């Protein structure tokens, strides 16, 4: 018997427009972006239309032709589609939610405006010197063995997907154990306070980009490499479980403890 999960899995790798047609879902409508999300996009992407409606049409048009890179379902029954696409030569990853004949923008996963920043997102800051062509091979799948051989001959690092994920997770795990700048610079009352007793809260507002949360975690020193952490969220599907609410963290938390908080 074919389940909803099976149908959603079949959409991975397809253009979003085709995936929605296969499932019988309506097209993405205008009006899904909050004012804060539009402001975030304007800061991240240059030469966007001045009119907000035109901006939305541009983004939605690009998303419709973009590729579904992950799909799934939330505990509330929402069908999620994470789509990768380009707008004005800027790489974007956004997750859309569909439930009861209504669409919502679940969150903006990533907007990368420069090649070096896109490399950083993909490799979690570990292999930033890899050629753009090699990045294209690893992420988009050109299937050219000659490209890999040529890259290795020139001294570049070529990793399998499993090797990359292991290295990224190792990097993020290490970063959560490093002393934060706040710890190093704090004195007096701050330094005498027990790290385990120090709790910090962050409220992810409805419609706010996921970047707000991960930037906060980096600012307070729980993670050192936001790009690597974002990749772990995407790889493990945690980003689809994050919802607008208040999250409470404790200084010195491990990666797994942070992920546990974000999933509850």
C-alpha positions in Angstrom: 0.0 0.0 0.0 1.4 3.4 -1.0 1.6 5.9 1.9 1.8 9.6 1.9 5.4 9.3 3.0 6.2 7.1 0.0 4.5 9.7 -2.4 6.5 12.5 -0.8 9.8 10.6 -1.2 9.1 10.1 -4.9 9.2 13.9 -5.3 12.9 14.2 -4.3 15.0 15.1 -7.3 12.1 16.4 -9.3 11.3 20.1 -10.2 8.8 21.4 -7.7 6.2 22.1 -10.4 6.3 18.5 -11.5 6.2 17.2 -7.9 3.1 19.2 -7.1 1.4 18.1 -10.3 2.1 14.5 -9.4 0.6 14.9 -5.9 -2.3 17.0 -7.1 -1.3 20.0 -5.0 -2.1 23.6 -6.1 0.7 25.9 -7.1 2.5 28.2 -4.6 0.3 31.3 -4.1 1.3 34.9 -3.6 1.3 36.1 0.0 3.5 33.5 1.7 6.3 35.8 2.7 6.2 37.8 5.9 7.6 41.4 6.0 10.6 40.2 7.9 11.3 37.5 5.3 11.1 39.9 2.5 13.4 42.3 4.3 15.9 39.4 4.8 15.7 38.5 1.1 16.3 42.2 0.1 19.4 42.3 2.3 20.7 39.0 0.8 19.9 39.4 -2.9 20.7 42.5 -4.9 18.6 43.9 -7.8 15.3 42.5 -6.5 12.1 44.3 -7.7 11.1 47.3 -5.5 7.5 46.1 -5.4 6.9 43.3 -2.9 4.4 41.5 -5.1 6.8 41.4 -8.0 9.5 40.2 -5.6 7.3 37.3 -4.5 6.4 36.4 -8.1 10.1 36.3 -9.0 10.9 34.1 -6.0 8.0 31.7 -6.4 8.6 31.4 -10.2 12.2 30.4 -9.5 11.2 28.0 -6.7 8.6 26.3 -9.0 11.4 25.4 -11.4 13.8 24.5 -8.6 14.6 20.9 -7.5 13.1 19.2 -4.5 16.1 18.1 -2.4 14.1 16.7 0.6 10.5 16.1 1.5 8.7 14.8 4.6 5.9 15.3 7.0 5.7 17.1 10.3 4.0 15.5 13.4 1.0 17.8 12.6 0.6 16.3 9.2 2.1 19.1 7.1 3.8 17.9 3.9 7.2 19.6 3.6 9.2 20.3 0.4 12.7 21.7 0.7 13.6 23.2 -2.7 16.9 24.5 -4.1 16.8 27.2 -6.8 18.5 30.3 -8.0 17.4 33.9 -8.1 19.6 36.5 -9.7 22.5 34.0 -9.7 22.0 33.6 -5.9 21.6 30.1 -4.5 18.5 29.7 -2.3 17.1 26.8 -0.2 13.6 27.2 1.2 11.1 24.8 2.8 7.4 25.0 2.0 4.6 23.4 4.0 1.3 22.2 2.6 -1.7 21.1 4.7 -5.5 21.3 4.3 -5.3 23.0 0.9 -3.1 25.8 2.2 0.6 26.6 1.7 3.0 28.3 4.1 6.6 29.2 3.9 8.0 26.9 6.6 11.4 28.6 6.7 14.2 30.1 4.6 17.1 27.5 5.0 19.8 29.4 3.2 20.5 32.3 0.8 24.1 32.5 -0.4 25.2 35.4 -2.6 28.9 34.6 -3.2 30.6 31.5 -4.5 32.9 31.3 -1.4 29.9 31.6 0.9 28.1 28.8 -1.0 31.2 26.6 -0.7 31.2 27.3 3.0 27.6 26.3 3.4 28.1 23.1 1.5 31.4 22.0 3.2 30.7 23.5 6.6 33.9 25.6 6.3 36.1 22.5 6.0 37.0 22.5 2.3 36.6 26.1 1.3 39.4 26.0 -1.2 37.7 23.4 -3.6 37.2 24.6 -7.1 33.7 25.9 -8.0 33.5 23.2 -10.7 34.2 20.5 -8.1 31.5 21.9 -5.8 29.1 21.6 -8.7 30.2 18.0 -9.2 29.7 17.1 -5.5 26.4 18.9 -5.0 24.6 18.9 -8.3 26.0 15.5 -9.6 27.6 16.0 -13.0 28.7 12.4 -13.1 32.1 13.2 -14.6 34.9 10.9 -13.4 37.4 13.0 -15.3 36.6 16.0 -13.2 37.4 14.2 -10.0 40.7 12.7 -11.4 41.7 16.2 -12.6 40.9 17.8 -9.2 42.9 15.1 -7.3 45.8 15.6 -9.6 45.9 19.3 -8.8 45.9 18.5 -5.0 42.2 19.2 -4.2 40.3 17.1 -1.7 37.4 15.0 -3.1 35.1 13.4 -0.5 32.3 10.9 -0.8 29.0 12.1 0.7 29.5 9.8 3.7 33.0 11.2 4.4 31.7 14.7 4.1 28.8 14.2 6.5 31.2 12.5 9.0 33.6 15.4 8.8 30.9 18.0 9.1 29.4 16.4 12.1 32.8 16.0 13.7 33.5 19.7 13.1 30.3 20.8 14.7 30.7 18.5 17.6 34.2 19.9 18.3 32.9 23.4 18.0 30.3 22.9 20.7 33.0 21.9 23.1 35.3 24.9 22.5 35.4 27.8 25.0 33.3 30.7 23.8 34.6 34.3 23.4 32.2 35.3 26.2 33.8 32.8 28.5 37.3 34.0 27.7 36.5 37.7 28.1 34.1 37.6 31.0 35.3 38.5 34.4 34.2 39.0 38.0 30.6 37.9 38.5 30.3 36.3 35.0 33.4 34.1 35.5 32.3 32.9 38.9 28.9 31.8 37.7 28.5 28.1 37.0 28.3 27.3 33.2 25.8 24.5 33.9 23.5 26.9 35.8 23.5 29.5 33.0 20.5 29.1 30.8 19.7 31.3 27.7 16.4 31.6 25.9 15.6 32.6 22.3 12.2 33.1 20.7 11.9 32.3 17.0 9.2 34.6 15.8 6.5 33.4 13.4 7.8 34.0 9.8 11.4 34.7 10.9 14.2 33.0 8.9 15.9 30.0 10.5 19.1 32.1 10.2 17.9 34.2 13.2 18.1 31.1 15.4 21.4 29.7 14.2 23.0 33.2 14.3 21.9 33.4 17.9 23.5 30.1 18.7 26.7 31.2 17.2 26.6 34.6 19.0 26.3 33.0 22.4 29.0 30.5 21.6 27.1 27.2 21.5 28.3 26.7 18.0 31.4 28.0 16.3 30.5 27.3 12.6 27.0 28.3 11.6 27.4 27.0 8.1 28.4 23.5 9.3 25.6 23.5 11.9 23.0 24.5 9.2 24.2 21.5 7.1 23.8 19.1 10.0 20.2 20.5 10.5 19.4 19.9 6.9 21.2 16.5 6.7 19.4 15.1 9.7 16.0 16.7 8.9 15.9 18.7 12.1 15.3 22.0 10.3 11.8 20.7 9.3 10.9 20.2 13.0 11.9 23.7 14.1 8.8 25.9 14.7 8.2 29.4 16.1 8.5 29.2 19.8 10.9 29.9 22.7 13.9 27.6 23.0 16.0 27.3 26.2 19.6 26.4 26.0 22.3 25.7 28.6 25.9 26.9 28.2 28.2 24.0 27.4 25.6 21.9 25.6 26.8 19.2 23.2 25.6 19.0 19.6 23.2 16.2 20.4 21.7 18.2 23.3 21.2 21.3 21.1 19.5 19.2 18.4 17.3 17.6 21.1 16.1 21.0 22.2 15.3 22.1 18.7 13.2 19.0 18.0 11.0 19.4 21.1 
